[in-house]
Amino acid sequence: MSSTPAQSSLYHPRHWFSWLAIFMVRLITRLPFSVQKKIGTALAYTLLFVSAKRRHIVTTNVRLCFPELSDSEQREFVRDIFIANSIGFFEIASAWWADPNTLADRFTVEGLEHIEAAKKDGHGVLLISGHFVHLDLCGIFINHITPIDVVYRPNNNPVMEQVITQGRQRFFDAVLDRSNVRTIVKRLQAGKTVWYSPDQDFGRKHIVFAPFFGINAATITAPARLLAMGNAKAVGASFYRDNVSNQYRLTFHPIDPSFPSGDDFQDSLLINHLLEDWIRQQPDQYMWVHRRFKTRPEGESSLY
C-alpha cells in the first residue's frame, strides 16, 4: 500500500535530523534507567550552557515562584530542574514504546477509590493534573489500571507529532486535540475518564488571571466548562519519582464537590492551589521550562 503525500513528506530531507534524534532517543530508552539518568544529567548540563533562552525562562520562574530561596539555592534549583526535565524527556519517550505490564513494580498507587467513586453512577471523570516531567510514563500506568483519554496540544514538529501521537494511541483510549471541545464533551457524556492538564499559558482566550505560586497567571476556565457540559465529576492526579529508589508515586485526589462553583476566578484559584500542593511534593519534577506567566494583564510588562 502506497504512503499518502502527508506521510511521504515526513521523510523529506528537512526532517532527517528529527528522525535521527528519534532514533537516538529510542536507543537510549532501551538502556537501564540508571544509564538514562546519567545521560539525562549530562544533557542537562549541556543545555544549561548552550540554551540561554530556556535557562532564562527557568531562572525567571524560580525567582518568581520561590522568592524564599537564596540566590545560591535558586541557582541549585535551576540546575535540578534541568536535570529532572532532561531525565524526564527519556521517561516520557520510553512510554511511547513501553509495555505497560513491565511498569507495575515501579509504581505505588494511592487514592484509586476517588476515581471509582466518581465513576460509580456512570458519570464521566475529568482527571485534572499538571505537566510533570514524566507525564506520559505515568499516563501509560494510569491507563493500565483505569482506561483514560488524554487531551493534548499538537506538536509543531510533524515528525514528533506523528511519533508522539502513535505512541499515545497505543495505550490511551483516545487522544484528543484540546481544541476539539465537542469531542471531549461527548467522551465525558459517554462516561469516559479524560485526562486534562490546565496549567499552561495558551493566551487570552477563555482565561482569568488567578494566582499561581503567588503570581497572577493566565488560567484557562475550560475545566469548569467541560465538567458542566459533560455532566462529569472532577478528580485530581499527581505523580513524582523518588530520586533514590526510582519508584513512582501516583496519587488520585478528591476535589471539592462544590467545583465548579460558577465563579471562574474561584474555580481557577482552587485548581491552581491544588497544583501548587502537588508540585511542592517534588518541585524540580515540574516543567518549569515553559513560560507559565507569558500572558500578562493589560498594561503589565512581560516577566520574561
C-alpha positions in Angstrom: 0.0 0.0 0.0 1.5 3.3 -1.0 2.0 6.1 1.5 -0.1 9.2 1.5 1.5 12.6 0.4 1.4 13.7 4.1 3.3 10.5 5.2 5.8 10.9 2.4 6.5 14.5 3.3 7.7 13.3 6.7 10.6 11.6 5.1 11.7 14.8 3.2 15.4 15.6 3.9 14.4 18.6 6.0 13.1 16.1 8.6 16.1 13.7 8.6 17.6 15.3 11.7 14.3 14.8 13.6 14.2 11.2 12.6 17.9 10.7 13.6 17.1 12.3 17.0 14.1 10.0 17.5 16.3 7.0 16.6 18.9 8.1 19.2 16.2 8.7 21.8 14.7 5.3 21.2 18.1 3.6 21.7 18.6 5.5 24.9 15.2 4.4 26.3 16.3 0.8 25.8 19.2 1.3 28.2 18.9 0.6 32.0 17.3 3.6 33.8 20.4 4.2 35.8 22.2 4.9 32.5 19.4 7.0 31.2 19.7 9.2 34.3 23.4 9.7 33.7 22.8 10.6 30.1 20.0 12.9 31.1 22.2 14.6 33.7 24.9 15.2 31.0 22.3 16.6 28.7 21.0 18.9 31.4 24.5 20.4 31.9 24.9 20.9 28.2 21.5 22.6 27.9 22.3 24.8 30.9 25.4 26.0 29.0 24.0 26.4 25.4 20.4 27.2 25.9 20.4 30.8 27.3 16.7 31.3 26.4 15.5 28.3 28.3 17.8 29.0 31.2 16.4 32.5 31.4 12.8 31.1 31.5 13.6 28.6 34.2 15.5 31.1 36.3 12.7 33.6 36.0 10.1 31.0 37.0 12.2 30.0 40.0 12.7 33.7 41.1 9.0 34.4 40.8 7.7 31.3 42.5 10.3 30.6 45.1 11.4 34.0 46.4 12.2 32.5 49.8 15.2 30.7 48.3 18.6 32.5 48.4 20.4 33.3 45.2 22.6 30.2 45.6 19.6 28.0 46.4 17.8 29.3 43.3 20.8 28.5 41.1 21.0 25.0 42.5 17.2 24.6 42.0 17.5 25.7 38.3 20.2 23.0 37.8 18.0 20.4 39.4 15.1 21.4 37.2 17.2 21.0 34.1 18.4 17.6 35.3 14.8 16.4 36.1 13.4 17.7 32.8 16.2 16.1 30.8 15.8 12.7 32.5 12.0 13.2 32.2 12.3 13.5 28.5 13.6 10.0 28.3 11.0 8.8 30.8 8.3 10.3 28.6 9.8 8.9 25.4 10.1 5.4 26.9 6.3 5.4 27.3 5.8 5.6 23.6 7.3 2.2 23.1 6.9 0.6 26.6 5.0 -2.5 27.6 2.6 -1.4 30.5 3.0 -4.8 32.1 6.6 -4.1 32.9 5.8 -1.0 34.9 3.7 -2.4 37.7 6.5 -3.0 40.2 7.8 0.7 39.7 4.5 2.3 40.8 2.8 2.9 44.1 -0.9 4.0 43.8 -2.9 5.8 46.3 -6.5 7.2 46.2 -7.9 4.9 43.5 -11.1 4.9 45.4 -11.7 8.5 44.4 -11.8 7.5 40.7 -14.1 4.6 41.4 -16.5 6.7 43.4 -16.6 9.4 40.7 -17.5 6.7 38.1 -19.9 4.9 40.3 -23.2 6.3 38.7 -21.9 6.2 35.1 -20.5 9.8 35.2 -17.6 10.8 33.1 -14.5 11.9 35.0 -12.3 14.9 34.3 -8.9 13.8 35.6 -7.1 17.1 36.4 -3.3 17.1 36.6 -0.3 19.1 35.7 2.7 19.0 33.4 5.1 16.9 35.4 8.3 15.8 33.7 7.3 12.1 33.3 3.6 12.6 32.5 3.4 10.1 29.6 5.1 7.3 31.6 2.6 7.9 34.4 -0.2 8.1 31.9 0.5 4.7 30.5 0.3 3.3 34.0 -2.9 5.2 34.8 -4.4 3.7 31.7 -3.2 0.3 32.8 -5.4 0.4 35.9 -8.3 2.5 34.6 -8.9 3.4 31.0 -8.4 7.1 30.1 -8.4 9.5 27.2 -5.8 12.2 27.0 -6.2 15.8 25.9 -3.1 17.4 24.3 -1.8 20.2 22.1 -0.4 19.0 18.8 3.4 19.3 18.4 4.7 21.9 16.0 7.3 19.4 14.6 5.4 17.0 12.3 7.8 14.1 12.9 7.5 14.5 16.7 3.7 14.8 16.3 3.5 11.5 14.5 5.8 9.7 16.9 4.1 11.1 20.0 0.5 10.5 18.7 1.2 7.0 17.6 2.9 6.2 20.9 0.0 7.6 22.9 -2.6 5.8 20.7 -1.0 2.5 21.8 -2.2 2.9 25.4 -4.7 5.7 25.8 -8.4 5.0 24.9 -8.4 8.2 22.8 -6.0 11.0 22.0 -8.0 14.3 21.8 -6.9 17.6 20.4 -7.6 20.2 23.1 -9.3 22.5 20.5 -11.9 19.8 19.8 -14.2 20.7 22.7 -17.2 18.9 21.2 -15.4 15.5 21.2 -14.1 16.0 24.7 -17.6 16.7 26.0 -19.0 13.7 24.1 -16.4 11.4 25.7 -17.3 12.7 29.2 -21.0 12.3 28.5 -20.3 8.7 27.5 -18.8 8.1 30.9 -15.2 8.2 29.9 -12.3 9.4 32.0 -10.5 12.3 30.3 -7.0 13.4 31.5 -6.7 17.2 31.3 -3.8 19.4 32.4 -4.9 23.1 32.6 -1.6 24.5 33.8 -0.1 26.1 30.7 -0.4 29.6 29.2 -2.4 29.4 26.0 -3.0 33.1 25.5 -6.0 35.3 26.4 -8.9 33.2 25.1 -11.2 31.7 27.9 -9.0 32.7 30.8 -9.0 34.5 34.1 -5.9 35.7 35.9 -5.5 33.8 39.1 -2.6 33.4 41.5 -0.2 30.5 40.9 2.6 30.4 43.4 1.6 34.0 44.3 1.9 35.3 40.7 -1.1 36.2 38.5 -1.2 33.5 35.8 -3.5 33.2 32.7 -5.6 30.3 33.8 -8.0 28.6 31.4 -11.5 28.2 32.5 -12.1 25.1 30.4 -12.2 22.5 33.3 -15.3 24.1 34.8 -17.0 24.3 31.4 -16.1 20.7 30.4 -17.5 19.4 33.7 -20.7 21.3 33.3 -21.2 20.4 29.6 -20.1 16.8 30.1 -22.1 16.2 33.3 -18.8 14.9 34.7 -17.0 14.8 38.0 -13.5 16.0 38.8 -10.7 14.0 40.3 -7.1 15.2 40.7 -3.9 13.2 39.9 -0.3 13.9 40.9 2.8 11.8 40.5 6.5 12.0 41.2 9.6 9.8 41.1 11.6 9.2 44.3 15.2 10.1 43.3 16.7 7.4 45.4 14.5 4.4 44.8 13.4 5.5 41.3 9.9 4.4 42.3 6.9 6.4 41.1 4.1 7.5 43.4 0.8 8.1 41.7 -1.9 9.7 43.8 -5.6 10.4 43.0 -7.0 13.3 44.9 -10.6 14.2 45.7 -11.6 17.7 44.5 -14.1 19.9 46.4 -17.6 18.7 45.3 -18.6 22.4 45.0 -16.3 22.7 42.0 -17.3 24.1 39.6 -19.0 26.8 41.5 -19.9 29.1 38.6 -17.3 31.6 39.7 -14.5 31.4 37.1 -11.9 33.1 39.4 -12.6 31.0 42.4 -12.7 27.8 40.4 -9.3 28.7 38.7 -7.9 29.6 42.1 -8.9 26.3 43.5 -7.2 24.4 40.7 -4.0 26.5 40.9 -3.8 25.9 44.6 -4.2 22.1 44.1 -1.5 22.2 41.5 0.8 24.1 43.8 0.4 21.5 46.5 1.1 18.7 44.1 4.2 20.4 42.6 5.7 21.1 46.0 5.9 17.3 46.6 8.9 17.2 44.3 9.2 20.7 42.7 12.1 20.0 40.4 10.0 17.4 38.6 7.6 20.0 37.1 8.0 21.6 33.6 9.3 24.9 34.7 10.8 25.2 31.2 7.6 26.7 29.9 6.6 30.4 30.2 3.8 29.9 32.6 3.4 33.7 33.1 3.8 34.7 29.5 0.4 36.4 29.2 0.0 39.4 31.4 -2.9 41.6 32.5 -3.4 44.7 30.3 -0.8 47.3 30.9 1.6 44.9 32.7 5.0 44.4 31.2 6.5 41.0 30.3 8.0 39.0 33.2 10.4 37.3 30.8 
